């Protein structure tokens, strides 16, 4: 019962992490530039994401443009595209596989070992998705912080951490904890199951070499002869013998 509750918690955490990963992948707020020029009236904000860059001035609505060429992107964004797509694929596949192995589902019946193995595989895939999320997010954050403190760059070239990076870090944490719920609970159950069938690898038995069988002479034992059984007859017998200790009774019998 406890494992079933933990599995449901892991499923919810994984689902939240997967939604956060999808949001971080599609949002253009990976790199944000907000600066005020010499004219205080002009306020411009520029967003750079994995798929597009957007501009927003004052109260004008945001205008976005998709990147014309993938090769024109910096290396961190190029790698982030592939890794975030892999994270979505691994997380979604791991979530679907985990539904098969949950104790509250009947996809696999009468085989608890197979269910535990399925959940361990699903947790491993979710861990891989977590790694695929945290690598590009952290790499992009490192590049932004490094360029921000670079004295060779002007203020217009400096970037700040966008909202998508924070969402990616939180989503990777949810994925990590969800995968730990799946793996740790089922690994502990697997260890308990194996302890029941432990056997000694060094038993205290001595090995003896087999001896060849020697032919032995057969001895015939005499069988006892059956004794004749007395025949019982239903006819009354005429021979009577009476034995009495009293002489008067004997004489009376003899007279008769």
Rosetta silent file (secondary structure, phi, psi, omega in degrees, C-alpha in Angstrom):
SEQUENCE: XXXXXXXXXXXXXXXXXXXXXXXXXXXXXXXXXXXXXXXXXXXXXXXXXXXXXXXXXXXXXXXXXXXXXXXXXXXXXXXXXXXXXXXXXXXXXXXXXXXXXXXXXXXXXXXXXXXXXXXXXXXXXXXXXXXXXXXXXXXXXXXXXXXXXXXXXXXXXXXXXXXXXXXXXXXXXXXXXXXXXXXXXXXXXXXXXXXXXXXXXXXXXXXXXXXXXXXXXXXXXXXXXXXXXXXXXXXXXXXXXXXXXXXXXXXXXXXX
SCORE:     score description
SCORE:     0.000 S_00000001
   1 L     0.000  -41.151  178.950    0.000    0.000    0.000 S_00000001
   2 H   -65.490  -41.590  179.056    2.836    2.388    0.823 S_00000001
   3 H   -63.353  -37.426  179.413    4.598    1.610   -2.457 S_00000001
   4 H   -63.906  -40.925  178.262    1.390    2.288   -4.379 S_00000001
   5 H   -66.069  -41.425  178.960    1.068    5.755   -2.794 S_00000001
   6 H   -65.864  -35.025  177.778    4.725    6.555   -3.514 S_00000001
   7 H   -65.425  -39.437  177.512    4.276    5.445   -7.116 S_00000001
   8 H   -66.417  -38.914  176.583    1.345    7.829   -7.540 S_00000001
   9 H   -63.323  -43.820  177.225    3.414   10.659   -6.040 S_00000001
  10 H   -62.405  -37.274  177.986    6.250    9.865   -8.440 S_00000001
  11 H   -64.830  -41.993  179.399    3.799    9.843  -11.347 S_00000001
  12 H   -66.572  -42.758  178.815    2.461   13.292  -10.407 S_00000001
  13 H   -62.834  -40.748  179.048    5.976   14.723   -9.961 S_00000001
  14 H   -65.239  -40.124  179.359    7.048   13.331  -13.319 S_00000001
  15 H   -64.470  -41.741  177.834    3.991   14.787  -15.029 S_00000001
  16 H   -64.366  -42.615  177.854    4.663   18.236  -13.543 S_00000001
  17 H   -63.534  -36.389  179.378    8.307   18.031  -14.592 S_00000001
  18 H   -69.005  -38.667  176.844    7.339   17.013  -18.115 S_00000001
  19 H   -65.219  -41.743  177.346    4.939   19.953  -18.426 S_00000001
  20 H   -64.111  -36.644  177.615    7.647   22.320  -17.172 S_00000001
  21 H   -64.732  -42.672  178.373   10.128   20.882  -19.667 S_00000001
  22 H   -64.332  -39.939  179.146    7.715   21.443  -22.543 S_00000001
  23 H   -66.006  -41.224  179.573    7.053   25.004  -21.391 S_00000001
  24 H   -66.190  -33.902 -179.615   10.755   25.757  -21.072 S_00000001
  25 H   -69.335  -39.442 -176.262   11.428   24.359  -24.535 S_00000001
  26 H   -85.725  -19.654 -177.230    8.787   26.467  -26.252 S_00000001
  27 L   -72.895  143.006  177.271    9.286   29.733  -24.366 S_00000001
  28 L   -87.773    5.735 -174.351   11.506   32.387  -26.008 S_00000001
  29 L   -92.725   53.479  174.157   12.718   33.714  -22.651 S_00000001
  30 L   -84.987  -44.100  176.256   16.066   31.946  -22.475 S_00000001
  31 E  -123.310  129.605 -176.095   18.090   35.112  -22.837 S_00000001
  32 E  -122.598  132.347  175.675   16.601   38.439  -21.905 S_00000001
  33 E  -121.502  117.570  178.132   18.067   41.872  -22.681 S_00000001
  34 E  -128.539  117.454 -178.835   16.508   44.848  -20.999 S_00000001
  35 E  -146.499  158.035  177.617   18.257   48.165  -21.263 S_00000001
  36 E  -115.512  123.309 -178.921   17.460   51.842  -21.355 S_00000001
  37 L   -78.703 -162.854 -179.938   19.233   53.885  -23.962 S_00000001
  38 L   -65.704  -33.581  177.429   20.132   57.521  -23.854 S_00000001
  39 L   -87.426  119.471 -174.601   16.511   58.422  -24.447 S_00000001
  40 L   -70.657  -16.896 -178.896   14.606   57.475  -21.321 S_00000001
  41 L   -75.702  -31.473 -176.665   11.371   57.144  -23.265 S_00000001
  42 L   -80.961  118.529  177.861   12.663   54.258  -25.369 S_00000001
  43 E  -127.394  116.814 -174.980   12.376   50.980  -23.477 S_00000001
  44 E  -125.582  136.445  176.418   13.216   47.839  -25.383 S_00000001
  45 E  -125.106  131.690 -179.485   13.235   44.225  -24.278 S_00000001
  46 E  -120.761  132.717  178.976   14.665   41.454  -26.398 S_00000001
  47 E  -116.506  136.559  176.839   14.057   37.754  -25.818 S_00000001
  48 E  -124.233  122.770  179.978   16.102   34.957  -27.349 S_00000001
  49 L  -119.206 -165.605 -179.560   14.827   31.392  -27.236 S_00000001
  50 L   -78.114  -27.126 -173.075   15.549   28.070  -28.854 S_00000001
  51 L  -117.976  -19.954 -174.809   13.261   28.611  -31.825 S_00000001
  52 E  -156.653  164.596  169.877   12.713   32.353  -32.154 S_00000001
  53 E  -122.800  145.728 -173.549   13.694   35.797  -30.903 S_00000001
  54 E  -128.627  152.332  177.825   11.179   38.383  -29.838 S_00000001
  55 E  -126.340  144.146  176.621   11.138   42.164  -29.351 S_00000001
  56 E  -144.106  125.080 -179.558    8.933   44.227  -27.138 S_00000001
  57 E  -120.508  123.679  177.749    8.980   48.021  -26.866 S_00000001
  58 L    51.781 -124.714 -177.980    7.069   49.858  -24.164 S_00000001
  59 L   -98.837   11.859  178.367    3.417   48.779  -24.261 S_00000001
  60 L   -75.866  144.802 -179.088    3.540   47.425  -27.800 S_00000001
  61 L   -65.509  158.196 -175.634    2.716   43.767  -28.131 S_00000001
  62 L   -71.010  137.692  176.671    5.540   41.266  -28.554 S_00000001
  63 E  -117.688  126.624 -174.974    6.780   40.584  -32.063 S_00000001
  64 E  -120.836  153.008  178.569    8.599   37.307  -32.695 S_00000001
  65 E  -141.393  130.733  179.598   10.581   35.926  -35.592 S_00000001
  66 E   -73.867  145.793 -179.752   11.698   32.359  -36.133 S_00000001
  67 L   -62.861  135.830 -179.746   15.403   31.813  -36.692 S_00000001
  68 L   -74.822  -34.943 -175.889   16.293   31.679  -40.348 S_00000001
  69 L  -138.631  138.263  176.692   19.204   29.289  -39.934 S_00000001
  70 L   -70.910  -33.462 -177.091   20.135   26.782  -37.276 S_00000001
  71 L   -70.875  -16.954  179.506   23.837   27.285  -37.937 S_00000001
  72 L   -79.463  -10.612 -179.565   23.543   30.958  -37.047 S_00000001
  73 L   -76.861  154.002  173.248   22.703   30.099  -33.442 S_00000001
  74 L   -67.517  159.371 -174.884   25.391   29.981  -30.762 S_00000001
  75 H   -60.562  -33.788 -178.449   26.620   26.501  -29.819 S_00000001
  76 H   -67.345  -36.607  177.855   24.806   26.417  -26.490 S_00000001
  77 H   -74.106  -32.980  176.115   21.424   27.023  -28.102 S_00000001
  78 H   -63.586  -45.482  177.817   22.115   24.482  -30.829 S_00000001
  79 H   -68.148  -34.116 -179.285   22.892   21.830  -28.238 S_00000001
  80 H   -65.142  -34.657  177.578   19.954   22.939  -26.113 S_00000001
  81 H   -58.729  -53.214 -177.615   17.535   22.262  -28.967 S_00000001
  82 H   -65.189  -41.917 -177.066   18.550   18.644  -29.345 S_00000001
  83 H   -69.017  -38.293  178.757   18.832   17.933  -25.631 S_00000001
  84 H   -68.496  -36.985  175.465   15.461   19.450  -24.767 S_00000001
  85 H   -65.268  -40.747  176.231   13.771   17.449  -27.525 S_00000001
  86 H   -63.968  -37.154  178.436   15.442   14.283  -26.215 S_00000001
  87 H   -64.088  -41.986  177.863   14.271   15.161  -22.707 S_00000001
  88 H   -64.178  -41.151 -179.883   10.675   15.476  -23.875 S_00000001
  89 H   -66.707  -46.056 -179.458   10.851   12.155  -25.715 S_00000001
  90 H   -66.883  -42.048  179.874   12.462   10.276  -22.833 S_00000001
  91 H   -65.565  -43.046  178.416   10.190   11.828  -20.219 S_00000001
  92 H   -65.519  -41.902  178.486    7.022   11.130  -22.177 S_00000001
  93 H   -66.957  -40.054  177.705    8.033    7.552  -22.954 S_00000001
  94 H   -65.067  -35.910  178.112    9.055    6.932  -19.358 S_00000001
  95 H   -66.492  -40.591  178.188    5.733    8.296  -18.131 S_00000001
  96 H   -67.435  -39.149  179.300    3.789    5.977  -20.441 S_00000001
  97 H   -67.572  -35.824  179.552    5.875    2.965  -19.415 S_00000001
  98 H   -64.869  -29.732  177.091    5.357    3.774  -15.730 S_00000001
  99 H   -63.932  -29.317  179.537    1.583    3.564  -16.224 S_00000001
 100 H   -71.941  -34.619 -174.227    1.992   -0.082  -17.210 S_00000001
 101 H   -94.632    0.574  179.765    3.901   -1.001  -14.057 S_00000001
 102 L   -66.864  147.183  179.506    1.817    0.796  -11.443 S_00000001
 103 L   -70.040  -22.920  179.887    0.210   -1.417   -8.825 S_00000001
 104 L   -83.855   -1.695  176.281   -3.143    0.304   -9.340 S_00000001
 105 L  -107.159  158.613 -177.374   -3.235   -0.778  -13.003 S_00000001
 106 L  -114.937   28.232  177.840   -3.974   -4.249  -14.349 S_00000001
 107 L   -68.324  -36.817  176.973   -1.804   -4.213  -17.469 S_00000001
 108 L  -119.333  114.091 -175.646    0.497   -6.840  -15.907 S_00000001
 109 L  -107.704  143.273  173.690   -1.364   -9.299  -13.702 S_00000001
 110 L    57.966   34.531  178.196    0.025  -11.801  -11.175 S_00000001
 111 L  -151.763   81.724 -178.158    3.626  -10.791  -11.784 S_00000001
 112 H   -67.779  -31.688  179.638    4.936   -8.306   -9.229 S_00000001
 113 H   -65.125  -40.340  178.246    8.537   -8.803  -10.333 S_00000001
 114 H   -66.629  -37.195  177.813    7.733   -7.708  -13.881 S_00000001
 115 H   -64.039  -43.073  178.560    5.917   -4.631  -12.576 S_00000001
 116 H   -63.638  -39.596  179.021    8.909   -3.631  -10.474 S_00000001
 117 H   -64.837  -39.251  178.463   11.230   -4.104  -13.436 S_00000001
 118 H   -63.703  -42.032  179.845    8.999   -1.936  -15.636 S_00000001
 119 H   -68.504  -34.941  176.727    8.990    0.866  -13.055 S_00000001
 120 H   -65.729  -40.438  177.418   12.768    0.697  -12.676 S_00000001
 121 H   -64.762  -43.117  178.330   13.157    1.040  -16.455 S_00000001
 122 H   -62.614  -42.206  177.826   10.699    3.961  -16.493 S_00000001
 123 H   -63.442  -36.930  177.598   12.567    5.665  -13.637 S_00000001
 124 H   -64.888  -39.781  178.255   15.867    5.261  -15.476 S_00000001
 125 H   -67.081  -36.566  178.702   14.428    6.913  -18.579 S_00000001
 126 H   -68.603  -36.134  175.330   13.075    9.799  -16.491 S_00000001
 127 H   -61.587  -41.980  177.559   16.524   10.241  -14.898 S_00000001
 128 H   -63.688  -37.939  176.379   18.008   10.494  -18.392 S_00000001
 129 H   -64.435  -39.001  177.191   15.364   13.103  -19.276 S_00000001
 130 H   -61.254  -42.050  178.860   16.319   15.067  -16.156 S_00000001
 131 H   -65.021  -40.033  179.642   19.965   15.052  -17.233 S_00000001
 132 H   -66.968  -22.551  177.310   18.993   16.178  -20.744 S_00000001
 133 H   -83.426  -45.841 -171.248   17.122   19.131  -19.233 S_00000001
 134 H   -73.182  -25.784 -179.542   19.663   20.300  -16.681 S_00000001
 135 H   -66.940  -55.451 -178.790   22.654   20.244  -19.070 S_00000001
 136 H   -67.134  -34.191 -179.964   21.425   22.843  -21.626 S_00000001
 137 H   -65.495  -45.663  179.773   19.771   25.005  -18.983 S_00000001
 138 H   -69.395  -37.303  178.801   22.899   25.149  -16.850 S_00000001
 139 H   -63.175  -45.950  178.691   25.169   25.589  -19.873 S_00000001
 140 H   -64.223  -40.851  177.340   23.120   28.538  -21.154 S_00000001
 141 H   -62.535  -38.340  177.995   23.033   30.079  -17.690 S_00000001
 142 H   -64.919  -40.945 -179.897   26.808   29.762  -17.414 S_00000001
 143 H   -66.292  -39.982  179.985   27.324   31.476  -20.785 S_00000001
 144 H   -64.016  -44.559 -179.661   24.978   34.324  -19.852 S_00000001
 145 H   -67.741  -37.413  178.698   26.729   34.960  -16.521 S_00000001
 146 H   -65.199  -43.349 -179.266   30.165   34.756  -18.126 S_00000001
 147 H   -72.776  -27.015 -178.816   29.257   37.265  -20.839 S_00000001
 148 H   -66.591  -35.788  179.720   27.547   39.570  -18.373 S_00000001
 149 L   -96.063   12.185  177.402   30.782   40.121  -16.474 S_00000001
 150 L   -80.300  117.379 -177.491   32.908   40.319  -19.610 S_00000001
 151 L   -71.769  -13.547 -178.816   34.351   43.865  -19.750 S_00000001
 152 L   -79.588  -13.218 -178.080   34.877   43.641  -23.489 S_00000001
 153 L   -95.929  145.941  176.953   31.139   43.606  -24.207 S_00000001
 154 L   -83.633  170.870 -176.250   28.981   46.696  -24.304 S_00000001
 155 H   -63.198  -31.948 -178.357   25.767   47.008  -22.351 S_00000001
 156 H   -70.411  -20.115 -178.493   23.620   46.212  -25.372 S_00000001
 157 H   -94.726   -7.101 -179.841   25.323   42.836  -25.773 S_00000001
 158 L   -80.067  147.359 -178.982   24.860   41.700  -22.215 S_00000001
 159 L  -122.850  162.079  176.250   22.099   39.219  -21.415 S_00000001
 160 E  -123.775  162.302  179.618   20.196   38.214  -18.334 S_00000001
 161 E   -69.864  129.069 -179.524   18.734   34.915  -17.193 S_00000001
 162 L   -90.352  171.359 -179.125   15.285   34.387  -18.633 S_00000001
 163 H   -65.113  -30.309 -178.213   12.222   32.769  -17.100 S_00000001
 164 H   -63.929  -32.185  179.000   12.635   29.650  -19.226 S_00000001
 165 H   -67.970  -41.409  178.832   15.906   28.798  -17.470 S_00000001
 166 H   -66.381  -40.146  177.127   14.294   28.915  -14.027 S_00000001
 167 H   -63.859  -37.502  178.304   11.398   26.787  -15.239 S_00000001
 168 H   -65.368  -40.410  178.140   13.893   24.301  -16.669 S_00000001
 169 H   -64.552  -42.730  179.232   15.752   23.997  -13.362 S_00000001
 170 H   -66.571  -40.564  179.746   12.522   23.437  -11.447 S_00000001
 171 H   -63.705  -39.497  177.919   11.293   20.925  -14.040 S_00000001
 172 H   -64.912  -34.862  176.882   14.534   18.938  -13.805 S_00000001
 173 H   -65.730  -42.312  177.662   14.123   18.786  -10.017 S_00000001
 174 H   -63.130  -42.037  178.150   10.586   17.425  -10.379 S_00000001
 175 H   -63.039  -39.644 -178.821   11.788   14.835  -12.884 S_00000001
 176 H   -64.643  -47.236 -178.582   14.602   13.785  -10.579 S_00000001
 177 H   -68.827  -35.168  176.051   12.382   13.279   -7.547 S_00000001
 178 H   -64.155  -41.101  177.824    9.741   11.486   -9.602 S_00000001
 179 H   -66.909  -37.598  177.910   12.346    9.071  -10.968 S_00000001
 180 H   -63.366  -35.999  176.517   13.725    8.459   -7.469 S_00000001
 181 H   -60.986  -42.223 -178.755   10.239    7.495   -6.305 S_00000001
 182 H   -70.233  -42.932 -171.909   10.015    4.873   -9.029 S_00000001
 183 H   -79.286  -50.508 -172.356   13.525    3.460   -8.671 S_00000001
 184 H   -64.367  -43.411 -178.097   14.194    3.500   -4.928 S_00000001
 185 H   -63.638  -41.736 -176.054   10.893    1.972   -3.838 S_00000001
 186 H   -80.165  -28.901  173.360   11.107   -0.882   -6.316 S_00000001
 187 H   -67.521  -38.036  177.743   14.807   -1.555   -5.729 S_00000001
 188 H   -65.641  -40.286  177.335   14.103   -1.869   -1.999 S_00000001
 189 H   -65.893  -35.930  179.005   11.246   -4.284   -2.693 S_00000001
 190 H   -65.795  -39.567  178.185   13.518   -6.295   -4.977 S_00000001
 191 H   -66.415  -40.019  178.192   16.148   -6.622   -2.239 S_00000001
 192 H   -65.416  -36.588  179.614   13.564   -7.784    0.282 S_00000001
 193 H   -68.087  -36.823 -178.543   12.278  -10.346   -2.173 S_00000001
 194 H   -74.407  -26.424  179.169   15.761  -11.731   -2.825 S_00000001
 195 H   -67.964  -22.798 -179.821   16.527  -12.048    0.895 S_00000001
 196 L   -71.223  -24.041 -175.118   13.766  -14.602    1.256 S_00000001
 197 L  -116.054   32.583  177.656   15.508  -17.005   -1.067 S_00000001
 198 L   -74.280  142.075  176.521   19.071  -16.635    0.142 S_00000001
 199 L  -136.923  156.250 -176.843   21.103  -19.822    0.286 S_00000001
 200 L   -78.657  130.008  177.912   24.574  -20.565    1.473 S_00000001
 201 L   -83.050  -14.663  178.727   27.193  -20.699   -1.215 S_00000001
 202 L  -123.646   72.200 -178.787   29.588  -22.637    1.057 S_00000001
 203 L   -70.285  154.173 -179.667   27.521  -25.415    2.609 S_00000001
 204 L   -87.521   60.172  177.934   29.114  -27.713    5.174 S_00000001
 205 L  -116.577  146.078  177.679   28.793  -30.804    3.052 S_00000001
 206 L  -105.659  136.222 -179.391   31.555  -33.250    2.159 S_00000001
 207 L   -90.177  132.318  178.214   31.761  -34.682   -1.304 S_00000001
 208 L  -114.387  141.436  177.013   32.270  -38.415   -1.602 S_00000001
 209 L   -77.189  135.913 -178.926   33.440  -40.202   -4.690 S_00000001
 210 L   -67.067  136.517  177.974   30.874  -42.716   -5.903 S_00000001
 211 L   -92.640  141.730  178.290   31.853  -46.361   -5.329 S_00000001
 212 L   -69.429  143.523 -179.163   31.229  -48.938   -8.064 S_00000001
 213 L   -75.864  132.106  178.187   28.426  -51.335   -7.312 S_00000001
 214 L   -95.191  135.433  177.275   29.509  -54.954   -6.580 S_00000001
 215 L   -67.849  133.727  179.901   27.330  -57.800   -7.863 S_00000001
 216 L  -114.644  149.100 -178.536   25.786  -59.697   -4.975 S_00000001
 217 L   -81.345  133.479  179.611   24.481  -63.295   -4.877 S_00000001
 218 L   -78.243  135.192  179.200   20.770  -63.655   -4.540 S_00000001
 219 L  -112.769  123.840  179.590   19.623  -65.773   -1.560 S_00000001
 220 L   -91.588  122.879  178.516   16.295  -67.554   -1.801 S_00000001
 221 L   -89.949  136.298  179.226   14.484  -67.753    1.488 S_00000001
 222 L   -68.350  137.705  178.499   12.235  -70.795    2.104 S_00000001
 223 L   -89.501  135.652  179.679    8.591  -69.953    2.215 S_00000001
 224 L   -67.756  142.668  178.878    6.585  -71.421    5.131 S_00000001
 225 L   -77.252  138.379  178.911    3.983  -74.092    4.288 S_00000001
 226 L   -69.048  135.136  178.363    0.440  -73.088    4.997 S_00000001
 227 L   -81.503  139.196  178.956   -1.113  -74.975    7.957 S_00000001
 228 L   -68.206  134.554  179.375   -4.436  -76.756    7.345 S_00000001
 229 L   -88.294  138.995  178.458   -7.304  -74.937    8.982 S_00000001
 230 L   -64.976  140.088 -178.989   -9.842  -77.002   10.964 S_00000001
 231 L   -86.288  131.461  178.111  -13.106  -77.518    9.190 S_00000001
 232 L   -99.852  134.298 -179.199  -16.132  -76.281   10.988 S_00000001
 233 L  -116.441  147.366  178.856  -19.409  -78.127   10.507 S_00000001
 234 L   -86.734  -10.513  179.814  -22.920  -76.922   11.092 S_00000001
 235 L   -77.325  139.245  178.121  -24.164  -80.456   12.034 S_00000001
 236 L   -67.615  141.392  179.519  -24.534  -81.129   15.767 S_00000001
 237 L   -88.740  147.720 -179.412  -22.011  -83.523   17.192 S_00000001
 238 L   -97.411   -6.477 -179.640  -23.089  -86.648   19.173 S_00000001
 239 L   -96.732  115.533  179.026  -19.954  -86.915   21.262 S_00000001
 240 L  -121.415  143.249  175.735  -20.228  -84.984   24.452 S_00000001
 241 L  -134.713  125.629  179.942  -17.825  -85.040   27.285 S_00000001
 242 L  -116.999  131.014  177.471  -18.574  -83.525   30.563 S_00000001
 243 L  -117.323  116.308 -177.715  -15.952  -83.029   33.142 S_00000001
 244 L  -130.486  149.610  179.943  -17.229  -82.341   36.578 S_00000001
 245 L   -85.055   -7.778 -177.588  -15.584  -82.284   39.911 S_00000001
 246 L  -102.087  126.238 -177.360  -18.600  -83.814   41.611 S_00000001
 247 H   -67.374  -30.483 -178.955  -18.942  -87.669   41.502 S_00000001
 248 H   -65.327  -38.090  179.178  -22.732  -87.595   41.875 S_00000001
 249 H   -68.138  -40.076  178.469  -23.059  -85.644   38.680 S_00000001
 250 H   -61.711  -45.121 -178.527  -20.702  -88.060   36.880 S_00000001
 251 H   -64.789  -37.001  179.117  -22.714  -91.108   37.948 S_00000001
 252 H   -66.541  -38.365  178.230  -25.946  -89.511   36.853 S_00000001
 253 H   -67.598  -38.550  179.839  -24.536  -88.780   33.479 S_00000001
 254 H   -68.667  -34.578  178.995  -23.225  -92.330   33.153 S_00000001
 255 H   -66.606  -39.147  178.802  -26.626  -93.804   34.102 S_00000001
 256 L   -68.521    0.000    0.000  -28.299  -91.793   31.416 S_00000001
